[in-house]
């Protein structure tokens, strides 16, 4: 159970991603997932559908970020 910060499941997934992509790739996924969450939740926050206290799972944003990093790595490899 988290006390308000990043949950255990998020950290386990970050460890898994870092073991695949390396430290730089893992940090990129973490950074990109935070930006994706901010962009996705901004309209909901402005409409008062979510508040500052609302707990948002970060795993879906980390999955999307991981897939995006994989696509970027694959595209750079083929160029």
Order of alpha helices (4+ residues) and beta strands (2+ residues): alpha-alpha
